[in-house]
Amino acid sequence: MSAPDALVIGAGPAGAGAAIGLARAGAKTLLLERSRETGDALCGGFLSWRSLARLEALGIDAQALGGQTVRRVRLFAGTRSSETMLPEAAMGVSRWRLDSALQAAAVRAGAGLERGVHATGLDDGTVQTRDGAKLNAPSIFLAAGKHGFRGFAREPAAWQRDDPVMGLRLRLPPGASLDRLVGDAVELHLFDRGYAGLVRQEDGSTNLCLAVHKSRLDAVGGAPEALLRRLGEQNARLGERLIFADWSAAIDAIGHVPYGWRSGVTTPGLFRLGDQAGVIPSLAGEGMGIALASADAAVAAWRHGGANAAPEYQARLAARMTRPFALANLIWRIGESRRSAAPMVAIAGLAPPLVRWMSRTTRLPGD
Ligand SMILES: Cc1cc2nc3c(=O)[nH]c(=O)nc-3n(C[C@H](O)[C@H](O)[C@H](O)COP(=O)(O)OP(=O)(O)OC[C@H]3O[C@@H](n4cnc5c(N)ncnc54)[C@H](O)[C@@H]3O)c2cc1C
């Protein structure tokens, strides 16, 4: 490929989504991904009806993803539980399946995809890579995910600094008993300093994904399996599901998730997308939805104003994030507190419209 018009760093939902839009708009686009093969990123795997519509607009047949239909949200805290129908059908799907479909669509649209390219720095239209190469383009789309990128440090919110949040994930094997328990729900089990989400995925397995403060892991000696077993003992309904765990399977972990961080600042030529623009707490927010929406907004801005449109795009995106982030932060704080989680679940059970309002208000406005 001759010199690209746009370089996209990271082929997750934000980067692959942007590459599709850019290539469709006629830009010579090169998508750089550090992994040699598409992995199964640690994620809850819940896609709302809005994200499904966005995927369709990107040329991805959501039904062909083969995910499990999700119609309700079930909340648990202590002995309390509640269940609410979602406004529309959603989906549980693995990140391997979703990212593979998005990357294939980007290539079909005409973008180049180079794997095994680890960007290590960015400087005025130049991307440096780990193997020493320098790549130039007038517009760079930074979509490298939730962790900091050199020169783009991020501070987590004050309440996380002393006790950072980490993510854990275990896939529970397919089985009729677990299917009956979880069914067509996304389940959120709230506990002291964290939550566990469960949703069934395309291969019949159930994705169990936790966001939990590190102090909980430290309290059991640092072993994720010990923490899951402890949580199962302390939270009966979660314990009923963990009976089906295969404890020989890997438990994935990521550290320091900077929930609540967002930035509206950038320089001309640099569009920051997805988790590189803001990391919404996943208990109530939908990071993949924001990733796809940011890609869409960045491409629209680029089409309109080229590389110079980046600062205005970034400021507008940050403004759109204000209300969803404020609400998602609040729900996360309430949900992870021993005192307030059970009352929240009780109120949710009494007021389904409130749950539906929250599920709408934690999405980007105009989405
Ligand atoms: C515990 C937990 C549960 C979650 N559950 C959900 C959920 O159910 N639904 C939902 O919508 N969201 C959920 N999220 C949030 C969601 O996972 C993220 O918001 C989403 O993945 C962001 O997409 P992205 O494309 O910005 O980044 P990512 O998905 O992280 O993709 C970044 C890509 O960039 C690549 N990359 C990284 N660094 C470099 C580099 N230096 N050079 C080249 N390539 C690089 C990576 O390999 C990756 O492919 C959850 C998050 C957590 C922590």
The ligand as an SDF file (V2000), in Angstrom:
LIG
                    3D

 53 58  0  0  0  0  0  0  0  0999 V2000
  -14.6340   -6.6300   33.4970 C   0  0  0  0  0  0  0  0  0  0  0  0
  -15.1040   -5.9480   32.2520 C   0  0  0  0  0  0  0  0  0  0  0  0
  -16.3160   -6.3330   31.6730 C   0  0  0  0  0  0  0  0  0  0  0  0
  -16.7940   -5.6660   30.5290 C   0  0  0  0  0  0  0  0  0  0  0  0
  -17.9830   -6.0660   29.9970 N   0  0  0  0  0  0  0  0  0  0  0  0
  -18.4870   -5.4100   28.9230 C   0  0  0  0  0  0  0  0  0  0  0  0
  -19.7120   -5.8130   28.3270 C   0  0  0  0  0  0  0  0  0  0  0  0
  -20.3470   -6.7880   28.7350 O   0  0  0  0  0  0  0  0  0  0  0  0
  -20.1750   -5.0900   27.2710 N   0  0  0  0  0  0  0  0  0  0  0  0
  -19.4880   -4.0090   26.7710 C   0  0  0  0  0  0  0  0  0  0  0  0
  -19.9710   -3.3800   25.8270 O   0  0  0  0  0  0  0  0  0  0  0  0
  -18.3100   -3.6340   27.2950 N   0  0  0  0  0  0  0  0  0  0  0  0
  -17.7870   -4.3040   28.3420 C   0  0  0  0  0  0  0  0  0  0  0  0
  -16.5660   -3.9500   28.8460 N   0  0  0  0  0  0  0  0  0  0  0  0
  -15.8310   -2.8540   28.2220 C   0  0  0  0  0  0  0  0  0  0  0  0
  -15.2360   -3.2650   26.8740 C   0  0  0  0  0  0  0  0  0  0  0  0
  -14.5020   -4.4600   26.9910 O   0  0  0  0  0  0  0  0  0  0  0  0
  -14.3290   -2.1580   26.3530 C   0  0  0  0  0  0  0  0  0  0  0  0
  -14.9120   -0.9040   26.5640 O   0  0  0  0  0  0  0  0  0  0  0  0
  -14.0560   -2.3460   24.8450 C   0  0  0  0  0  0  0  0  0  0  0  0
  -13.3180   -3.5190   24.6340 O   0  0  0  0  0  0  0  0  0  0  0  0
  -13.2880   -1.1570   24.2770 C   0  0  0  0  0  0  0  0  0  0  0  0
  -12.9930   -1.3910   22.9360 O   0  0  0  0  0  0  0  0  0  0  0  0
  -11.6670   -0.7750   22.2860 P   0  0  0  0  0  0  0  0  0  0  0  0
  -11.7050   -1.1660   20.8540 O   0  0  0  0  0  0  0  0  0  0  0  0
  -11.5500    0.6480   22.6860 O   0  0  0  0  0  0  0  0  0  0  0  0
  -10.4470   -1.5130   23.0190 O   0  0  0  0  0  0  0  0  0  0  0  0
  -10.0590   -3.0500   23.0680 P   0  0  0  0  0  0  0  0  0  0  0  0
  -11.2380   -3.9060   22.9210 O   0  0  0  0  0  0  0  0  0  0  0  0
   -9.2310   -3.2120   24.2930 O   0  0  0  0  0  0  0  0  0  0  0  0
   -9.1590   -3.2600   21.7750 O   0  0  0  0  0  0  0  0  0  0  0  0
   -7.8710   -2.7220   21.7090 C   0  0  0  0  0  0  0  0  0  0  0  0
   -7.1020   -3.4600   20.6320 C   0  0  0  0  0  0  0  0  0  0  0  0
   -5.8480   -2.8010   20.4690 O   0  0  0  0  0  0  0  0  0  0  0  0
   -4.7890   -3.7420   20.4780 C   0  0  0  0  0  0  0  0  0  0  0  0
   -3.6230   -3.0240   21.0030 N   0  0  0  0  0  0  0  0  0  0  0  0
   -3.4260   -2.6040   22.2890 C   0  0  0  0  0  0  0  0  0  0  0  0
   -2.2760   -1.9420   22.3880 N   0  0  0  0  0  0  0  0  0  0  0  0
   -1.7310   -1.9240   21.1460 C   0  0  0  0  0  0  0  0  0  0  0  0
   -0.5210   -1.3850   20.6250 C   0  0  0  0  0  0  0  0  0  0  0  0
    0.3170   -0.7200   21.4270 N   0  0  0  0  0  0  0  0  0  0  0  0
   -0.2610   -1.5580   19.3010 N   0  0  0  0  0  0  0  0  0  0  0  0
   -1.1250   -2.2340   18.4920 C   0  0  0  0  0  0  0  0  0  0  0  0
   -2.2670   -2.7780   18.9540 N   0  0  0  0  0  0  0  0  0  0  0  0
   -2.5850   -2.6160   20.2660 C   0  0  0  0  0  0  0  0  0  0  0  0
   -5.2840   -4.8420   21.3860 C   0  0  0  0  0  0  0  0  0  0  0  0
   -4.6080   -6.0610   21.1490 O   0  0  0  0  0  0  0  0  0  0  0  0
   -6.7790   -4.8980   21.0180 C   0  0  0  0  0  0  0  0  0  0  0  0
   -7.0040   -5.7390   19.9130 O   0  0  0  0  0  0  0  0  0  0  0  0
  -16.0460   -4.6170   29.9630 C   0  0  0  0  0  0  0  0  0  0  0  0
  -14.8320   -4.2440   30.5290 C   0  0  0  0  0  0  0  0  0  0  0  0
  -14.3580   -4.9030   31.6560 C   0  0  0  0  0  0  0  0  0  0  0  0
  -13.0450   -4.4990   32.2550 C   0  0  0  0  0  0  0  0  0  0  0  0
  1  2  1  0
  2  3  1  0
  2 52  2  0
  3  4  2  0
  4  5  1  0
  4 50  1  0
  5  6  2  0
  6  7  1  0
  6 13  1  0
  7  8  2  0
  7  9  1  0
  9 10  1  0
 10 11  2  0
 10 12  1  0
 12 13  2  0
 13 14  1  0
 14 15  1  0
 14 50  1  0
 15 16  1  0
 16 17  1  0
 16 18  1  0
 18 19  1  0
 18 20  1  0
 20 21  1  0
 20 22  1  0
 22 23  1  0
 23 24  1  0
 24 25  2  0
 24 26  1  0
 24 27  1  0
 27 28  1  0
 28 29  2  0
 28 30  1  0
 28 31  1  0
 31 32  1  0
 32 33  1  0
 33 34  1  0
 33 48  1  0
 34 35  1  0
 35 36  1  0
 35 46  1  0
 36 37  1  0
 36 45  1  0
 37 38  2  0
 38 39  1  0
 39 40  1  0
 39 45  2  0
 40 41  1  0
 40 42  2  0
 42 43  1  0
 43 44  2  0
 44 45  1  0
 46 47  1  0
 46 48  1  0
 48 49  1  0
 50 51  2  0
 51 52  1  0
 52 53  1  0
M  END
$$$$
